[in-house]
Amino acid sequence: MKSVNFEFLRQRWPELASLGGFAESYAYTDATSSLVKLRSFAENLTYDTYTALKLPLPIRPSLSIS
């Protein structure tokens, strides 16, 4: 989904741009869904950062604390 604030990511990270676009479009109509998309965005961004810097992946690959 196209967005105002995340479109600059699309060329290199299309999945992040789409997740950000969905979160942006749901922000006022369905805040819960927007937060779910933002969480997916954060997890994907973290994974991409670890991969790009060749860091060892954490034991728990999710932001979940449970």
MDTraj code that builds the backbone (N, CA, C; nanometers):
import mdtraj as md
import numpy as np

residues = "MET LYS SER VAL ASN PHE GLU PHE LEU ARG GLN ARG TRP PRO GLU LEU ALA SER LEU GLY GLY PHE ALA GLU SER TYR ALA TYR THR ASP ALA THR SER SER LEU VAL LYS LEU ARG SER PHE ALA GLU ASN LEU THR TYR ASP THR TYR THR ALA LEU LYS LEU PRO LEU PRO ILE ARG PRO SER LEU SER ILE SER".split()
xyz = np.array([
    [0.0843, -0.1176, 0.0000],
    [0.0000, 0.0000, 0.0000],
    [0.0893, 0.1245, 0.0000],
    [0.0571, 0.2186, -0.0825],
    [0.1314, 0.3446, -0.0895],
    [0.1034, 0.4293, 0.0336],
    [0.2034, 0.5082, 0.0731],
    [0.1867, 0.5928, 0.1906],
    [0.2551, 0.7264, 0.1690],
    [0.2319, 0.8155, 0.2609],
    [0.2965, 0.9460, 0.2574],
    [0.4330, 0.9382, 0.3264],
    [0.4383, 0.8684, 0.4385],
    [0.5574, 0.8708, 0.5223],
    [0.6555, 0.7561, 0.5028],
    [0.6164, 0.6492, 0.4346],
    [0.7029, 0.5323, 0.4236],
    [0.7447, 0.5002, 0.2806],
    [0.7025, 0.5794, 0.1868],
    [0.7287, 0.5499, 0.0464],
    [0.8780, 0.5540, 0.0121],
    [0.9566, 0.6306, 0.0833],
    [1.0999, 0.6395, 0.0557],
    [1.1709, 0.5056, 0.0792],
    [1.1079, 0.4145, 0.1519],
    [1.1656, 0.2830, 0.1783],
    [1.1405, 0.1824, 0.0662],
    [1.0440, 0.2097, -0.0188],
    [0.9942, 0.1100, -0.1134],
    [1.1010, 0.0529, -0.2061],
    [1.1912, 0.1321, -0.2557],
    [1.2892, 0.0819, -0.3526],
    [1.3793, -0.0256, -0.2908],
    [1.4250, -0.0041, -0.1696],
    [1.5177, -0.0994, -0.1075],
    [1.4480, -0.2010, -0.0172],
    [1.3426, -0.1576, 0.0520],
    [1.2708, -0.2444, 0.1464],
    [1.1200, -0.2361, 0.1200],
    [1.0714, -0.3010, 0.0151],
    [0.9298, -0.2895, -0.0208],
    [0.8353, -0.3422, 0.0879],
    [0.8761, -0.4473, 0.1592],
    [0.7888, -0.5000, 0.2642],
    [0.7711, -0.3985, 0.3770],
    [0.8788, -0.3311, 0.4155],
    [0.8678, -0.2283, 0.5195],
    [0.7787, -0.1137, 0.4739],
    [0.7939, -0.0730, 0.3493],
    [0.7106, 0.0359, 0.2970],
    [0.5633, -0.0031, 0.2987],
    [0.5334, -0.1267, 0.2621],
    [0.3940, -0.1724, 0.2623],
    [0.3373, -0.1806, 0.4036],
    [0.4146, -0.2378, 0.4964],
    [0.3675, -0.2462, 0.6350],
    [0.3433, -0.1069, 0.6931],
    [0.4347, -0.0150, 0.6677],
    [0.4176, 0.1221, 0.7149],
    [0.2967, 0.1887, 0.6511],
    [0.2747, 0.1625, 0.5231],
    [0.1590, 0.2190, 0.4535],
    [0.0275, 0.1677, 0.5100],
    [0.0217, 0.0370, 0.5374],
    [-0.1000, -0.0185, 0.5974],
    [-0.1230, 0.0410, 0.7362],
    [-0.0176, 0.0488, 0.8162],
    [-0.0314, 0.1066, 0.9505],
    [-0.0814, 0.2507, 0.9418],
    [-0.0270, 0.3244, 0.8479],
    [-0.0677, 0.4634, 0.8287],
    [-0.2152, 0.4736, 0.7878],
    [-0.2583, 0.3850, 0.6985],
    [-0.3969, 0.3935, 0.6514],
    [-0.4978, 0.3513, 0.7583],
    [-0.4574, 0.2649, 0.8517],
    [-0.5465, 0.2192, 0.9582],
    [-0.5414, 0.3074, 1.0832],
    [-0.4526, 0.4024, 1.0887],
    [-0.4266, 0.4769, 1.2131],
    [-0.5527, 0.5325, 1.2789],
    [-0.6446, 0.5851, 1.2028],
    [-0.7642, 0.6469, 1.2624],
    [-0.8867, 0.5556, 1.2601],
    [-0.8946, 0.4691, 1.1601],
    [-1.0136, 0.3844, 1.1482],
    [-1.0048, 0.2567, 1.2299],
    [-0.8841, 0.2031, 1.2491],
    [-0.8662, 0.0785, 1.3226],
    [-0.7285, 0.0802, 1.3893],
    [-0.7211, 0.1468, 1.5028],
    [-0.5930, 0.1677, 1.5706],
    [-0.5256, 0.0364, 1.6104],
    [-0.6031, -0.0634, 1.6481],
    [-0.5455, -0.1918, 1.6876],
    [-0.4733, -0.2575, 1.5702],
    [-0.5342, -0.2591, 1.4544],
    [-0.4697, -0.3153, 1.3355],
    [-0.3458, -0.2353, 1.2977],
    [-0.3523, -0.1047, 1.3161],
    [-0.2373, -0.0200, 1.2882],
    [-0.1192, -0.0583, 1.3772],
    [-0.1467, -0.0835, 1.5043],
    [-0.0392, -0.1233, 1.5962],
    [0.0184, -0.2593, 1.5607],
    [-0.0657, -0.3509, 1.5145],
    [-0.0168, -0.4826, 1.4716],
    [0.0781, -0.4658, 1.3531],
    [0.0406, -0.3835, 1.2580],
    [0.1271, -0.3592, 1.1418],
    [0.2565, -0.2898, 1.1830],
    [0.2492, -0.1969, 1.2780],
    [0.3700, -0.1294, 1.3247],
    [0.4629, -0.2259, 1.3984],
    [0.4048, -0.3205, 1.4701],
    [0.4880, -0.4205, 1.5370],
    [0.5593, -0.5068, 1.4322],
    [0.4872, -0.5482, 1.3296],
    [0.5494, -0.6246, 1.2214],
    [0.6591, -0.5428, 1.1538],
    [0.6325, -0.4139, 1.1355],
    [0.7314, -0.3232, 1.0778],
    [0.8580, -0.3223, 1.1637],
    [0.8414, -0.3067, 1.2956],
    [0.9563, -0.3007, 1.3865],
    [1.0342, -0.4317, 1.3871],
    [0.9638, -0.5446, 1.3868],
    [1.0323, -0.6739, 1.3853],
    [1.1102, -0.6931, 1.2557],
    [1.0503, -0.6565, 1.1420],
    [1.1194, -0.6692, 1.0137],
    [1.2384, -0.5746, 1.0038],
    [1.2224, -0.4540, 1.0537],
    [1.3326, -0.3582, 1.0526],
    [1.4488, -0.4084, 1.1377],
    [1.4174, -0.4631, 1.2534],
    [1.5209, -0.5180, 1.3415],
    [1.5927, -0.6338, 1.2734],
    [1.5175, -0.7243, 1.2127],
    [1.5778, -0.8382, 1.1435],
    [1.6679, -0.7900, 1.0293],
    [1.6188, -0.6946, 0.9502],
    [1.6983, -0.6420, 0.8389],
    [1.8267, -0.5751, 0.8879],
    [1.8189, -0.5068, 1.0014],
    [1.9370, -0.4422, 1.0586],
    [2.0396, -0.5466, 1.1025],
    [1.9944, -0.6495, 1.1725],
    [2.0850, -0.7569, 1.2150],
    [2.1498, -0.8228, 1.0941],
    [2.0704, -0.8466, 0.9895],
    [2.1225, -0.9117, 0.8693],
    [2.2243, -0.8233, 0.7983],
    [2.1922, -0.6964, 0.7828],
    [2.2825, -0.6044, 0.7124],
    [2.4157, -0.5876, 0.7848],
    [2.4114, -0.5880, 0.9167],
    [2.5342, -0.5700, 0.9958],
    [2.6010, -0.7019, 1.0309],
    [2.5433, -0.8124, 0.9804],
    [2.5962, -0.9467, 1.0056],
    [2.6123, -0.9761, 1.1544],
    [2.5115, -0.9361, 1.2307],
    [2.5104, -0.9614, 1.3744],
    [2.4435, -1.0964, 1.4010],
    [2.4829, -1.1644, 1.5091],
    [2.4132, -1.2892, 1.5424],
    [2.2697, -1.2571, 1.5849],
    [2.1764, -1.3387, 1.5384],
    [2.0361, -1.3155, 1.5720],
    [2.0116, -1.3460, 1.7187],
    [1.9230, -1.2698, 1.7831],
    [1.8927, -1.2949, 1.9230],
    [1.8261, -1.4319, 1.9410],
    [1.8311, -1.4826, 2.0615],
    [1.7721, -1.6140, 2.0897],
    [1.6229, -1.6113, 2.0625],
    [1.5554, -1.5057, 2.1052],
    [1.4108, -1.4924, 2.0865],
    [1.3861, -1.3990, 1.9673],
    [1.3406, -1.4503, 1.8544],
    [1.3301, -1.3676, 1.7340],
    [1.2066, -1.2770, 1.7284],
    [1.1408, -1.2542, 1.8403],
    [1.0201, -1.1731, 1.8426],
    [1.0328, -1.0666, 1.9492],
    [0.9525, -0.9633, 1.9411],
    [0.9509, -0.8603, 2.0430],
    [0.8650, -0.9010, 2.1619],
    [0.7993, -1.0165, 2.1517],
    [0.7135, -1.0648, 2.2580],
    [0.7954, -1.0993, 2.3821],
    [0.7475, -1.0603, 2.4991],
    [0.8199, -1.0891, 2.6232],
    [0.7694, -1.2143, 2.6923],
    [0.6641, -1.2733, 2.6408],
    [0.6115, -1.3939, 2.7046],
    [0.6703, -1.5194, 2.6444],
])
top = md.Topology()
chain = top.add_chain()
for i, resn in enumerate(residues, 1):
    res = top.add_residue(resn, chain, resSeq=i)
    for name in ("N", "CA", "C"):
        top.add_atom(name, md.element.get_by_symbol(name[0]), res)
traj = md.Trajectory(xyz[None], top)
